[in-house]
Every structure is written in structure tokens, then in C-alpha cells.
């Protein structure tokens, strides 16, 4: 599949004048964090992440999009710079082309082909990891009541983020509907098949105060393994607390509180969710915001309250 895909890109690009091709968007996102798990008994480390997303416009006909990133697995973009539990250990810091795909938009219709993002848009707690991939095809169509999406392909070798090395195995299918027909609400339903296992996912989000910068959103969502009759479900509250004092301060802090329960036998799809930490019950408190007015430097904080507690804090640098 990869060879066919790359050949398609080369042949199509040759049809256009080189001068008509331009880099539409490219950025570098550098993050560093201190991460401690179980008060240092399990992990005590300093980590870093580098992501380079890009978009190339091919003569206005279509885009080539991609993501080069650190990290050694589907779920994680992080590399350990210093393990405080171990001394004199050399650490690896690798960059991999995780995503690389063609995208074509025709009015409200969109087609994507290649090594795609695992999600079509915003990230949900029970959605697939935002740094992951799906090698295949996605079609989505916006309508007056919402967006319909069909995706099919390969989610394989979850510990091999290099697009050029992954083996394609046709093992994933998804049909999803995202509805926006209820005021201040988003409703999402999906059917997924991964490794011959069927999953149903549902999500409802309601913004109590839907404004330009103020928001107070409540969400409930769940993922159900139909064969093993097991679930992962969660409840979330998100807001920008400083916006209630002054809307211009909204960007300096966004807060999310999330309760999750995940059954032990939920299967691979449940482990690949964006917010998966541990099986059983957990409460996550996340906060993030900017430090500089132009959002070039930011901060983030996460605390996981569970049988095995976790705490992390870090900085983010955006360069465009």
C-alpha cells in the first residue's frame, strides 16, 4: 500500500508546475515534562516530545498532510530524557513519520488516503489516541444535521510508529455520525470493528454557557465491547475559569475534570483510547494554558487519582 501511495503522490505532483506547490502550514511543537507515578515507586522521570505537523498545497488541487513525531508507540509521543530511578543510562530520541496522507475537500465532502490521523477532528476521551494512526481511507460528509464518516484500513504494529516500516493488515472499520442539531450540544455515535471485535461508542456533550470564550461543558461517553460485554465510560467537565472574570484571560487556563471506569477485558480498542491510564476507576484533573500572549509558550498539568496515582507538569513551545 505504501509504495502505491507514494507513487500516486509523485505522479500527481509531476502534473503540476512546481511553482504552484507551496507549504501551507508547518509548525514545531516542543514539550517537556516531569512525570512521577506512584510517588516515584513506579516512574520518576523527565520526558520530552517533538511534533512537526505539516500541510503542503499541491496547486490548489489537494493537500499532502503529515505528522513527524517522537514516541515509540501508538499511545505516546514521549521520550525519556532522564530516568531519575536509574543512573548513567543512555536514552534514545527518535523521530518517526507517523502520519502521511492525501486530503481533498469538495464543498462539505472530504476524502483522506494514506497514513491518517486516528480521529477525524477533535479528540474524545473514548476516541482513539490523538497521536496514533490508521493506514487506509476516510470519507466524511457534512450535512444539515451533522457529519457522517466512514473509515477503513489498518491499525497495526502499535509499537512501530514509522509509516515506512508498518505492515498493512486490513483489520479496522468505522462508521460514525456526529450530530449538531440540538442547540449547544454534540451527539456522536459510532460502530467500530478492530481485530474482529465489535465496539459501539456513544458521546453526548452539552455546553451550558456557549460563548465566544466562556464555556462550561458537560460530557458523558462510553465504549462497549459487544463480544466480551465490557465497557469503558466517563464523565467530563471542562471550562475556562479565568474567562468568567475577564474573557481576555480565557487562553491562560483551561480546566478539565474527568472520571473514567475501564473494565479489564475491554480489549485493544479500549487501551488505545486517548485518555487511557489504568483499568478500574480513576479521576483525572487536567489544566493547561498559555504563558505568552501569542500562545508561543504554554504550560500544562495533569493529576491522576487512582489506585496508582500519577502527577505531571510541563511546558510547551510552539514555533510556526
Short mmCIF file of the C-alpha atoms (twelve columns), coordinates in Angstrom:
data_MODEL
# 
_entry.id   MODEL 
# 
loop_
_atom_site.group_PDB 
_atom_site.id 
_atom_site.type_symbol 
_atom_site.label_atom_id 
_atom_site.label_alt_id 
_atom_site.label_comp_id 
_atom_site.label_asym_id 
_atom_site.label_seq_id 
_atom_site.Cartn_x 
_atom_site.Cartn_y 
_atom_site.Cartn_z 
_atom_site.pdbx_PDB_model_num 
ATOM 1   C CA . UNK A 1   0.000   0.000  0.000   1 
ATOM 2   C CA . UNK A 2   2.765   2.453  0.924   1 
ATOM 3   C CA . UNK A 3   4.575   2.011  -2.400  1 
ATOM 4   C CA . UNK A 4   1.350   2.579  -4.341  1 
ATOM 5   C CA . UNK A 5   0.545   5.614  -2.208  1 
ATOM 6   C CA . UNK A 6   3.984   7.215  -2.687  1 
ATOM 7   C CA . UNK A 7   3.862   6.518  -6.423  1 
ATOM 8   C CA . UNK A 8   0.464   8.184  -6.602  1 
ATOM 9   C CA . UNK A 9   1.850   11.283 -4.879  1 
ATOM 10  C CA . UNK A 10  4.852   11.501 -7.227  1 
ATOM 11  C CA . UNK A 11  2.828   11.017 -10.411 1 
ATOM 12  C CA . UNK A 12  0.178   13.513 -9.364  1 
ATOM 13  C CA . UNK A 13  2.700   16.104 -8.246  1 
ATOM 14  C CA . UNK A 14  4.503   15.877 -11.624 1 
ATOM 15  C CA . UNK A 15  1.330   17.042 -13.365 1 
ATOM 16  C CA . UNK A 16  1.599   20.448 -11.692 1 
ATOM 17  C CA . UNK A 17  4.087   23.248 -12.009 1 
ATOM 18  C CA . UNK A 18  6.498   23.132 -9.071  1 
ATOM 19  C CA . UNK A 19  5.947   26.853 -8.522  1 
ATOM 20  C CA . UNK A 20  2.258   26.167 -7.852  1 
ATOM 21  C CA . UNK A 21  3.097   23.928 -4.913  1 
ATOM 22  C CA . UNK A 22  3.540   25.585 -1.530  1 
ATOM 23  C CA . UNK A 23  3.869   24.742 2.115   1 
ATOM 24  C CA . UNK A 24  0.507   25.771 3.506   1 
ATOM 25  C CA . UNK A 25  1.351   25.092 7.132   1 
ATOM 26  C CA . UNK A 26  4.284   23.742 9.132   1 
ATOM 27  C CA . UNK A 27  4.997   24.025 12.820  1 
ATOM 28  C CA . UNK A 28  7.171   22.590 15.564  1 
ATOM 29  C CA . UNK A 29  5.730   21.722 18.971  1 
ATOM 30  C CA . UNK A 30  8.279   21.019 21.686  1 
ATOM 31  C CA . UNK A 31  7.120   19.831 25.102  1 
ATOM 32  C CA . UNK A 32  8.993   18.814 28.205  1 
ATOM 33  C CA . UNK A 33  7.526   17.424 31.416  1 
ATOM 34  C CA . UNK A 34  8.287   15.964 34.820  1 
ATOM 35  C CA . UNK A 35  6.324   12.728 35.307  1 
ATOM 36  C CA . UNK A 36  6.083   10.803 38.589  1 
ATOM 37  C CA . UNK A 37  3.968   7.641  39.037  1 
ATOM 38  C CA . UNK A 38  3.098   6.064  42.405  1 
ATOM 39  C CA . UNK A 39  5.154   8.726  44.215  1 
ATOM 40  C CA . UNK A 40  8.265   7.576  42.369  1 
ATOM 41  C CA . UNK A 41  7.933   3.861  43.104  1 
ATOM 42  C CA . UNK A 42  6.969   3.081  39.503  1 
ATOM 43  C CA . UNK A 43  8.355   6.012  37.467  1 
ATOM 44  C CA . UNK A 44  10.252  9.215  38.208  1 
ATOM 45  C CA . UNK A 45  11.442  10.827 35.014  1 
ATOM 46  C CA . UNK A 46  11.941  13.878 32.819  1 
ATOM 47  C CA . UNK A 47  10.481  13.466 29.335  1 
ATOM 48  C CA . UNK A 48  10.250  15.435 26.103  1 
ATOM 49  C CA . UNK A 49  8.189   15.402 22.928  1 
ATOM 50  C CA . UNK A 50  8.721   16.940 19.498  1 
ATOM 51  C CA . UNK A 51  5.968   17.074 16.879  1 
ATOM 52  C CA . UNK A 52  6.237   18.543 13.382  1 
ATOM 53  C CA . UNK A 53  2.840   18.661 11.648  1 
ATOM 54  C CA . UNK A 54  2.826   19.945 8.068   1 
ATOM 55  C CA . UNK A 55  0.484   20.628 5.150   1 
ATOM 56  C CA . UNK A 56  1.530   21.093 1.509   1 
ATOM 57  C CA . UNK A 57  -0.851  22.580 -1.067  1 
ATOM 58  C CA . UNK A 58  -0.463  20.898 -4.477  1 
ATOM 59  C CA . UNK A 59  -1.575  23.613 -6.918  1 
ATOM 60  C CA . UNK A 60  -4.871  24.041 -5.098  1 
ATOM 61  C CA . UNK A 61  -5.949  20.539 -6.170  1 
ATOM 62  C CA . UNK A 62  -5.341  18.697 -2.899  1 
ATOM 63  C CA . UNK A 63  -3.170  18.754 0.208   1 
ATOM 64  C CA . UNK A 64  -0.463  16.448 1.445   1 
ATOM 65  C CA . UNK A 65  -0.569  16.335 5.251   1 
ATOM 66  C CA . UNK A 66  1.732   14.667 7.724   1 
ATOM 67  C CA . UNK A 67  2.989   14.382 11.252  1 
ATOM 68  C CA . UNK A 68  6.564   13.636 12.262  1 
ATOM 69  C CA . UNK A 69  6.835   12.928 15.976  1 
ATOM 70  C CA . UNK A 70  8.828   11.360 18.754  1 
ATOM 71  C CA . UNK A 71  7.460   8.441  20.758  1 
ATOM 72  C CA . UNK A 72  7.689   4.688  20.347  1 
ATOM 73  C CA . UNK A 73  4.026   3.664  20.442  1 
ATOM 74  C CA . UNK A 74  0.543   4.467  19.151  1 
ATOM 75  C CA . UNK A 75  -0.453  5.969  22.504  1 
ATOM 76  C CA . UNK A 76  2.612   8.030  23.352  1 
ATOM 77  C CA . UNK A 77  4.700   10.790 21.786  1 
ATOM 78  C CA . UNK A 78  7.055   10.999 24.783  1 
ATOM 79  C CA . UNK A 79  10.741  10.087 25.075  1 
ATOM 80  C CA . UNK A 80  12.536  9.814  28.419  1 
ATOM 81  C CA . UNK A 81  15.440  12.247 28.670  1 
ATOM 82  C CA . UNK A 82  16.384  11.366 32.239  1 
ATOM 83  C CA . UNK A 83  15.178  8.447  34.337  1 
ATOM 84  C CA . UNK A 84  15.683  9.585  37.921  1 
ATOM 85  C CA . UNK A 85  15.437  5.973  39.151  1 
ATOM 86  C CA . UNK A 86  18.404  4.895  37.031  1 
ATOM 87  C CA . UNK A 87  21.902  6.330  36.644  1 
ATOM 88  C CA . UNK A 88  24.165  6.619  33.612  1 
ATOM 89  C CA . UNK A 89  21.605  5.314  31.158  1 
ATOM 90  C CA . UNK A 90  21.709  6.457  27.532  1 
ATOM 91  C CA . UNK A 91  18.269  7.335  26.197  1 
ATOM 92  C CA . UNK A 92  17.018  7.213  22.599  1 
ATOM 93  C CA . UNK A 93  15.345  10.178 20.942  1 
ATOM 94  C CA . UNK A 94  13.790  9.123  17.636  1 
ATOM 95  C CA . UNK A 95  11.607  10.928 15.102  1 
ATOM 96  C CA . UNK A 96  9.123   8.924  13.030  1 
ATOM 97  C CA . UNK A 97  6.726   9.816  10.234  1 
ATOM 98  C CA . UNK A 98  3.521   8.702  11.959  1 
ATOM 99  C CA . UNK A 99  1.018   10.214 9.522   1 
ATOM 100 C CA . UNK A 100 1.330   10.988 5.807   1 
ATOM 101 C CA . UNK A 101 -1.754  11.301 3.608   1 
ATOM 102 C CA . UNK A 102 -3.577  12.979 0.751   1 
ATOM 103 C CA . UNK A 103 -6.602  15.140 1.535   1 
ATOM 104 C CA . UNK A 104 -9.163  16.503 -0.891  1 
ATOM 105 C CA . UNK A 105 -12.133 18.697 0.027   1 
ATOM 106 C CA . UNK A 106 -15.089 19.336 -2.259  1 
ATOM 107 C CA . UNK A 107 -17.551 21.661 -0.530  1 
ATOM 108 C CA . UNK A 108 -18.743 19.676 2.529   1 
ATOM 109 C CA . UNK A 109 -17.242 16.377 1.356   1 
ATOM 110 C CA . UNK A 110 -13.716 15.274 2.322   1 
ATOM 111 C CA . UNK A 111 -11.596 12.273 1.392   1 
ATOM 112 C CA . UNK A 112 -8.315  11.260 3.055   1 
ATOM 113 C CA . UNK A 113 -5.998  8.463  1.920   1 
ATOM 114 C CA . UNK A 114 -2.746  7.217  3.419   1 
ATOM 115 C CA . UNK A 115 -1.413  7.069  6.968   1 
ATOM 116 C CA . UNK A 116 -4.243  9.029  8.566   1 
ATOM 117 C CA . UNK A 117 -4.829  10.547 11.989  1 
ATOM 118 C CA . UNK A 118 -6.786  8.035  14.050  1 
ATOM 119 C CA . UNK A 119 -9.557  10.619 14.508  1 
ATOM 120 C CA . UNK A 120 -11.254 12.937 12.016  1 
ATOM 121 C CA . UNK A 121 -11.305 16.046 14.207  1 
ATOM 122 C CA . UNK A 122 -11.485 16.830 17.913  1 
ATOM 123 C CA . UNK A 123 -10.323 14.292 20.478  1 
ATOM 124 C CA . UNK A 124 -12.758 12.485 22.775  1 
ATOM 125 C CA . UNK A 125 -11.771 10.665 25.938  1 
ATOM 126 C CA . UNK A 126 -13.016 7.358  24.500  1 
ATOM 127 C CA . UNK A 127 -11.809 8.198  20.989  1 
ATOM 128 C CA . UNK A 128 -8.607  6.779  19.544  1 
ATOM 129 C CA . UNK A 129 -5.342  8.390  20.628  1 
ATOM 130 C CA . UNK A 130 -4.611  11.749 19.024  1 
ATOM 131 C CA . UNK A 131 -1.021  10.757 18.196  1 
ATOM 132 C CA . UNK A 132 -1.982  7.428  16.638  1 
ATOM 133 C CA . UNK A 133 -2.601  6.398  13.044  1 
ATOM 134 C CA . UNK A 134 -4.934  4.494  10.757  1 
ATOM 135 C CA . UNK A 135 -3.404  3.397  7.468   1 
ATOM 136 C CA . UNK A 136 -6.230  3.473  4.950   1 
ATOM 137 C CA . UNK A 137 -9.133  5.595  3.688   1 
ATOM 138 C CA . UNK A 138 -11.574 8.018  5.323   1 
ATOM 139 C CA . UNK A 139 -14.621 9.698  3.797   1 
ATOM 140 C CA . UNK A 140 -16.773 12.249 5.614   1 
ATOM 141 C CA . UNK A 141 -19.743 14.346 4.556   1 
ATOM 142 C CA . UNK A 142 -21.212 17.321 6.400   1 
ATOM 143 C CA . UNK A 143 -24.996 17.690 6.258   1 
ATOM 144 C CA . UNK A 144 -27.612 19.905 7.852   1 
ATOM 145 C CA . UNK A 145 -27.919 17.564 10.849  1 
ATOM 146 C CA . UNK A 146 -24.274 16.587 11.308  1 
ATOM 147 C CA . UNK A 147 -21.314 14.748 9.806   1 
ATOM 148 C CA . UNK A 148 -21.244 11.169 8.526   1 
ATOM 149 C CA . UNK A 149 -17.909 9.356  8.379   1 
ATOM 150 C CA . UNK A 150 -16.693 6.008  7.039   1 
ATOM 151 C CA . UNK A 151 -13.104 4.846  7.623   1 
ATOM 152 C CA . UNK A 152 -11.359 1.562  6.856   1 
ATOM 153 C CA . UNK A 153 -7.820  0.256  6.895   1 
ATOM 154 C CA . UNK A 154 -5.096  -0.901 9.261   1 
ATOM 155 C CA . UNK A 155 -4.309  -0.164 12.901  1 
ATOM 156 C CA . UNK A 156 -1.349  -2.455 13.284  1 
ATOM 157 C CA . UNK A 157 2.057   -2.671 14.996  1 
ATOM 158 C CA . UNK A 158 1.114   -0.219 17.729  1 
ATOM 159 C CA . UNK A 159 4.737   -0.120 18.902  1 
ATOM 160 C CA . UNK A 160 6.021   0.837  15.451  1 
ATOM 161 C CA . UNK A 161 5.165   4.492  14.672  1 
ATOM 162 C CA . UNK A 162 7.231   4.596  11.451  1 
ATOM 163 C CA . UNK A 163 4.889   4.743  8.451   1 
ATOM 164 C CA . UNK A 164 7.532   3.266  6.133   1 
ATOM 165 C CA . UNK A 165 8.054   0.180  8.320   1 
ATOM 166 C CA . UNK A 166 4.499   -0.718 9.351   1 
ATOM 167 C CA . UNK A 167 2.848   -3.772 7.825   1 
ATOM 168 C CA . UNK A 168 -0.640  -3.137 6.428   1 
ATOM 169 C CA . UNK A 169 -3.307  -5.508 7.772   1 
ATOM 170 C CA . UNK A 170 -6.953  -4.807 6.920   1 
ATOM 171 C CA . UNK A 171 -8.325  -5.002 10.471  1 
ATOM 172 C CA . UNK A 172 -10.249 -1.778 11.138  1 
ATOM 173 C CA . UNK A 173 -13.603 -0.347 10.077  1 
ATOM 174 C CA . UNK A 174 -15.586 2.587  11.467  1 
ATOM 175 C CA . UNK A 175 -18.918 4.235  10.762  1 
ATOM 176 C CA . UNK A 176 -19.580 7.397  12.754  1 
ATOM 177 C CA . UNK A 177 -22.227 10.100 12.950  1 
ATOM 178 C CA . UNK A 178 -21.634 13.415 14.717  1 
ATOM 179 C CA . UNK A 179 -24.824 15.403 15.223  1 
ATOM 180 C CA . UNK A 180 -25.078 19.123 15.919  1 
ATOM 181 C CA . UNK A 181 -28.833 19.515 15.502  1 
ATOM 182 C CA . UNK A 182 -29.527 20.132 19.225  1 
ATOM 183 C CA . UNK A 183 -28.555 23.647 20.397  1 
ATOM 184 C CA . UNK A 184 -25.312 23.821 22.412  1 
ATOM 185 C CA . UNK A 185 -24.902 20.038 22.040  1 
ATOM 186 C CA . UNK A 186 -22.828 17.477 20.179  1 
ATOM 187 C CA . UNK A 187 -24.070 13.894 19.847  1 
ATOM 188 C CA . UNK A 188 -21.814 11.177 18.469  1 
ATOM 189 C CA . UNK A 189 -22.455 7.508  17.716  1 
ATOM 190 C CA . UNK A 190 -20.085 5.051  16.087  1 
ATOM 191 C CA . UNK A 191 -19.652 1.397  15.226  1 
ATOM 192 C CA . UNK A 192 -16.086 0.094  15.032  1 
ATOM 193 C CA . UNK A 193 -14.520 -3.260 14.235  1 
ATOM 194 C CA . UNK A 194 -10.911 -3.806 15.295  1 
ATOM 195 C CA . UNK A 195 -9.205  -7.209 15.143  1 
ATOM 196 C CA . UNK A 196 -12.590 -8.928 14.538  1 
ATOM 197 C CA . UNK A 197 -14.047 -7.371 17.706  1 
ATOM 198 C CA . UNK A 198 -17.129 -5.122 17.501  1 
ATOM 199 C CA . UNK A 199 -17.328 -1.906 19.503  1 
ATOM 200 C CA . UNK A 200 -20.103 0.615  19.974  1 
ATOM 201 C CA . UNK A 201 -19.279 4.137  21.109  1 
ATOM 202 C CA . UNK A 202 -21.539 6.973  22.177  1 
ATOM 203 C CA . UNK A 203 -20.932 10.514 23.370  1 
ATOM 204 C CA . UNK A 204 -23.066 13.471 24.398  1 
ATOM 205 C CA . UNK A 205 -21.641 16.948 25.078  1 
ATOM 206 C CA . UNK A 206 -23.640 19.916 26.326  1 
ATOM 207 C CA . UNK A 207 -22.221 23.406 26.755  1 
ATOM 208 C CA . UNK A 208 -24.176 25.183 29.480  1 
ATOM 209 C CA . UNK A 209 -22.576 28.537 28.625  1 
ATOM 210 C CA . UNK A 210 -21.720 28.519 24.940  1 
ATOM 211 C CA . UNK A 211 -19.993 31.784 24.166  1 
ATOM 212 C CA . UNK A 212 -17.010 33.074 22.264  1 
ATOM 213 C CA . UNK A 213 -14.578 32.415 25.122  1 
ATOM 214 C CA . UNK A 214 -16.693 31.301 28.065  1 
ATOM 215 C CA . UNK A 215 -17.751 27.682 28.254  1 
ATOM 216 C CA . UNK A 216 -18.924 25.146 30.809  1 
ATOM 217 C CA . UNK A 217 -19.237 21.825 29.043  1 
ATOM 218 C CA . UNK A 218 -20.545 18.552 30.462  1 
ATOM 219 C CA . UNK A 219 -19.915 15.272 28.643  1 
ATOM 220 C CA . UNK A 220 -20.781 11.615 29.091  1 
ATOM 221 C CA . UNK A 221 -19.345 8.942  26.831  1 
ATOM 222 C CA . UNK A 222 -18.888 5.204  26.653  1 
ATOM 223 C CA . UNK A 223 -17.204 2.437  24.662  1 
ATOM 224 C CA . UNK A 224 -18.744 -1.066 24.631  1 
ATOM 225 C CA . UNK A 225 -17.090 -4.339 23.592  1 
ATOM 226 C CA . UNK A 226 -20.068 -6.370 22.299  1 
ATOM 227 C CA . UNK A 227 -18.305 -9.755 22.372  1 
ATOM 228 C CA . UNK A 228 -16.955 -9.509 25.927  1 
ATOM 229 C CA . UNK A 229 -19.795 -7.282 27.159  1 
ATOM 230 C CA . UNK A 230 -17.294 -4.930 28.798  1 
ATOM 231 C CA . UNK A 231 -17.181 -1.147 28.943  1 
ATOM 232 C CA . UNK A 232 -15.149 1.975  29.308  1 
ATOM 233 C CA . UNK A 233 -17.162 5.055  30.266  1 
ATOM 234 C CA . UNK A 234 -16.518 8.512  31.604  1 
ATOM 235 C CA . UNK A 235 -17.954 11.831 32.747  1 
ATOM 236 C CA . UNK A 236 -16.182 15.108 31.986  1 
ATOM 237 C CA . UNK A 237 -16.486 18.767 32.937  1 
ATOM 238 C CA . UNK A 238 -14.415 21.356 31.048  1 
ATOM 239 C CA . UNK A 239 -14.273 25.126 31.441  1 
ATOM 240 C CA . UNK A 240 -12.046 28.182 31.138  1 
ATOM 241 C CA . UNK A 241 -12.341 29.518 34.701  1 
ATOM 242 C CA . UNK A 242 -10.485 32.808 34.171  1 
ATOM 243 C CA . UNK A 243 -12.912 33.795 31.399  1 
ATOM 244 C CA . UNK A 244 -15.617 34.364 33.992  1 
ATOM 245 C CA . UNK A 245 -13.526 37.198 35.421  1 
ATOM 246 C CA . UNK A 246 -12.274 38.585 32.105  1 
ATOM 247 C CA . UNK A 247 -12.806 36.930 28.706  1 
ATOM 248 C CA . UNK A 248 -9.369  38.077 27.556  1 
ATOM 249 C CA . UNK A 249 -7.876  35.769 30.208  1 
ATOM 250 C CA . UNK A 250 -9.556  32.633 28.804  1 
ATOM 251 C CA . UNK A 251 -6.437  31.424 26.972  1 
ATOM 252 C CA . UNK A 252 -4.358  31.423 30.138  1 
ATOM 253 C CA . UNK A 253 -6.166  28.451 31.711  1 
ATOM 254 C CA . UNK A 254 -8.404  25.632 30.507  1 
ATOM 255 C CA . UNK A 255 -9.558  23.086 33.104  1 
ATOM 256 C CA . UNK A 256 -10.839 19.539 32.660  1 
ATOM 257 C CA . UNK A 257 -12.020 17.085 35.335  1 
ATOM 258 C CA . UNK A 258 -12.675 13.548 34.099  1 
ATOM 259 C CA . UNK A 259 -13.925 10.379 35.806  1 
ATOM 260 C CA . UNK A 260 -13.290 7.109  33.981  1 
ATOM 261 C CA . UNK A 261 -14.018 3.435  34.540  1 
ATOM 262 C CA . UNK A 262 -12.458 0.832  32.233  1 
ATOM 263 C CA . UNK A 263 -13.100 -2.911 32.522  1 
ATOM 264 C CA . UNK A 264 -10.043 -5.182 32.486  1 
ATOM 265 C CA . UNK A 265 -11.242 -7.110 29.430  1 
ATOM 266 C CA . UNK A 266 -12.247 -4.132 27.280  1 
ATOM 267 C CA . UNK A 267 -9.796  -5.242 24.578  1 
ATOM 268 C CA . UNK A 268 -7.194  -3.427 22.465  1 
ATOM 269 C CA . UNK A 269 -9.538  -0.663 21.306  1 
ATOM 270 C CA . UNK A 270 -10.123 0.424  24.917  1 
ATOM 271 C CA . UNK A 271 -6.398  0.608  25.639  1 
ATOM 272 C CA . UNK A 272 -5.843  2.799  22.565  1 
ATOM 273 C CA . UNK A 273 -8.260  5.491  23.770  1 
ATOM 274 C CA . UNK A 274 -6.836  8.958  24.160  1 
ATOM 275 C CA . UNK A 275 -7.208  9.204  27.949  1 
ATOM 276 C CA . UNK A 276 -6.474  5.595  28.996  1 
ATOM 277 C CA . UNK A 277 -4.320  5.366  32.124  1 
ATOM 278 C CA . UNK A 278 -5.246  2.321  34.219  1 
ATOM 279 C CA . UNK A 279 -8.022  -0.258 34.407  1 
ATOM 280 C CA . UNK A 280 -10.669 0.296  37.046  1 
ATOM 281 C CA . UNK A 281 -11.634 3.732  38.335  1 
ATOM 282 C CA . UNK A 282 -9.685  6.972  38.052  1 
ATOM 283 C CA . UNK A 283 -10.234 10.715 38.289  1 
ATOM 284 C CA . UNK A 284 -8.100  12.988 36.130  1 
ATOM 285 C CA . UNK A 285 -7.581  16.707 36.668  1 
ATOM 286 C CA . UNK A 286 -6.007  18.490 33.704  1 
ATOM 287 C CA . UNK A 287 -5.141  22.157 33.330  1 
ATOM 288 C CA . UNK A 288 -3.331  23.970 30.547  1 
ATOM 289 C CA . UNK A 289 -2.868  27.478 29.263  1 
ATOM 290 C CA . UNK A 290 -0.586  29.963 27.609  1 
ATOM 291 C CA . UNK A 291 2.180   31.967 29.231  1 
ATOM 292 C CA . UNK A 292 2.816   34.436 26.411  1 
ATOM 293 C CA . UNK A 293 0.023   36.494 24.768  1 
ATOM 294 C CA . UNK A 294 0.631   34.949 21.317  1 
ATOM 295 C CA . UNK A 295 0.386   31.345 22.619  1 
ATOM 296 C CA . UNK A 296 4.021   30.603 21.727  1 
ATOM 297 C CA . UNK A 297 4.771   29.277 25.219  1 
ATOM 298 C CA . UNK A 298 2.326   27.311 27.313  1 
ATOM 299 C CA . UNK A 299 2.068   25.199 30.449  1 
ATOM 300 C CA . UNK A 300 0.189   22.034 31.388  1 
ATOM 301 C CA . UNK A 301 -0.538  19.965 34.458  1 
ATOM 302 C CA . UNK A 302 -2.192  16.565 34.999  1 
ATOM 303 C CA . UNK A 303 -3.024  14.647 38.166  1 
ATOM 304 C CA . UNK A 304 -4.418  11.102 38.121  1 
ATOM 305 C CA . UNK A 305 -6.206  9.925  41.255  1 
ATOM 306 C CA . UNK A 306 -6.405  6.129  41.167  1 
ATOM 307 C CA . UNK A 307 -5.017  3.012  42.821  1 
ATOM 308 C CA . UNK A 308 -1.679  4.065  41.328  1 
ATOM 309 C CA . UNK A 309 -1.528  7.894  41.464  1 
ATOM 310 C CA . UNK A 310 0.307   9.965  38.886  1 
ATOM 311 C CA . UNK A 311 1.363   13.608 38.630  1 
ATOM 312 C CA . UNK A 312 2.975   15.506 35.776  1 
ATOM 313 C CA . UNK A 313 3.731   19.132 34.941  1 
ATOM 314 C CA . UNK A 314 5.401   20.667 31.910  1 
ATOM 315 C CA . UNK A 315 5.970   23.398 29.338  1 
ATOM 316 C CA . UNK A 316 5.029   23.624 25.667  1 
ATOM 317 C CA . UNK A 317 6.714   25.713 22.935  1 
ATOM 318 C CA . UNK A 318 5.015   26.351 19.565  1 
ATOM 319 C CA . UNK A 319 7.009   27.574 16.563  1 
ATOM 320 C CA . UNK A 320 5.286   28.255 13.220  1 
# 
